[in-house]
Amino acid sequence: MDRIQTALFGQTADGQRVNLYTLTNVNGVEVKIASYGGIVTSIRTPDQHGVFDDIVLGYDTLAEYEACHWYFGCITGRFANRIANSRFELDGVVYHLDSNLGQHHLHSAGAGFNKVVWQGATSSGEASARLDLTYVSADGHGGYPGCLSVTVSYTLNDTNELCIDYSAVTDKPTVVNLTNHSYFNLRGHQYASRDGVLDHIVKLQAASYIPTDNEGIPYGFFTDVCDTPMDFRLEHRIGDRIEDDYSQLHEGHGYDHTWMLDPGRLPAALVAEVTEPTTGRVLRVTTTQPGLQFYTANHMTDSIGKSKALYQKRGSLCLETQHPGDSPNQAGFPTTVLRPGQDWSQSTTYQFEINRIG
């Protein structure tokens, strides 16, 4: 079978060619990825009746992705999440970054990897298809020190796993935090209208999370999830507690926090599981990253996506494996510092399964 295909997706406003890569496995699962932003534009998986649908939000055209400010499906970096006051200090030097969230810095602002064209190379084996995307971020780009060379590899295998492997090297001390920012609705992206994700059932293998202020800036400590609506160690329907009178749900307008994962877990240990009861689709997540940002699209305003679908508040969810936001300014958080001679690497796997109902 032809496991990977390459087609022209279009040209950017400044004339750069953008490819669209289609990865397919023996089960008919299909993942499409653009070289612009490394964006996962589509994931088609079957439901319990064998009906395929696209379960990630996105757009039909490259121009729409260029104008997008929701980070649909993209590689987020050089630093994902927030950096408070758009500054950090490293080895006694203060670095100033662009502000795009009030006075703060979100997803690397205008220097984000979601707005650049990556170089792609494809390969396939007996049971998988792989896309390697590479990009070099210049020293000083967006205020960050160091020339950072990044590779992100997407591999779709015949066990319905989409594996995302990240690696980076630098020529100067810097900070790095990469993730994928896909928005999921396991019923189908066209169901991502108002509150369309509240019936999804979530389980997170995490005993603590990071409280934030109303701009999503971490307070700098971890909090036990026990006896709070942040406890997903036993599965819960998202809508069951999202409106609880709990300060952190008020601050984030719903779930928009980093859950800290067990540092002693095995590499293949499950960290998150999402089930959609209507279709029986299940999404399982494993990762080497120390944290997982669980976001329920609380800030989404009405947006028209693929096939004229309407995307709205709490119509989708994100499971962004990453280091905590503002880590460069928080001594108690896992370090995001990368130095010359070190090889930064992380890996996340999204597995698509079916829970047959009835």
C-alpha positions, 0 to 999 in steps of 0.5 A: 500500500502507498503509506504516504503521499505528498501534495501541494497545499499552496503558497504562503503570502510571501511565496513559500511552497507548502506541502501537505503530507498524507500518512495512512495505515492498513486500518484506513486511519489517515493523518494529514500534516502541512509543512507550514507550522507542522500543522496536523490538519486532519485525523480520520479514524473509525467509530464503533460502526466503522464510520470514519470521521475527522476528529481534529479542528482546522481549516480547508486552506493555507490562507486560513491557517496563516490568519489563524490565532487559535494554534490549530494542530501546530508545532508550538515553540520555541517555547509553548505556553506562557512566559510571565512579563515576557522576560526570563533570566539565564546565566545572569542575562535578562532576555526580553520577548515579544508580548502577545497576551497583555504583558505576557508571552504566549506560544513564542508570539510572532516568532512561533514555530506555528508560522514558519515553513518546515522542511519535510522528508518522508519514509515508510516501512512495513508497518509505519509511515514517517514524516520528518520536519526540520527547522532552524531558528536563528540566534535572537529570533523573537528575543531567544538566545541561540541558533536552535535546530529542531526536528519533529517527526510524525509516525503513523503505525498499524496499531493506530498510534501517531507518535510525535518525536521532538529533538533540538540542539543549540549553539548557545544556552537557551530555553525550549518547550515544544508541543503539538496543539491539536484540538480534538472532538472525538465525535467529529470536528463538525460537532465542536459547537458550543459545549460540544466536548462536555460529554467526553469522558476524561481520565488523567494519571496525575495527582497534582496540577499547577494553579494559575491566575486569570491570565494563565500565569502559574503561581509557581507551585503544585497543588494536590488534586484530591477532593477538587474538580481537578481530580481526573484519576478516576474518569469523569465527564468533562461537563460534570464539574466544569461549572463548579464553584472552584476558584481555579475553574473561575480563573481559567473559565474552565479547564486550562491547566498543566497537570504534573505527571508521575516522574517515576512512571514507565515510558509507555505508561498511560497519562491520559485517556478520552472517550466519546460515548456516542461513537465509542472513539477513545484517545490514549496518550503516553509521553516522556514530558513531565506535564500535560496541559488540558484545555477545554477551548474556554476562550474560543469565539465563533470560528468557521473551520473545515467544511464550514463547520462552526467551532465554539467555546468548549467544543473541543479539547487539547492535550498538550504534553509539555513542560509547565508554562513560565518554567524559565522563571520558576526554580521549582519547575522542571528545567527547560534550559538547553545548553550546547552539547546537549540533545533535547528530546521528548516523545508523545504518542496519541493512540486511537482506539474504539470502545464498542458500546452495546 
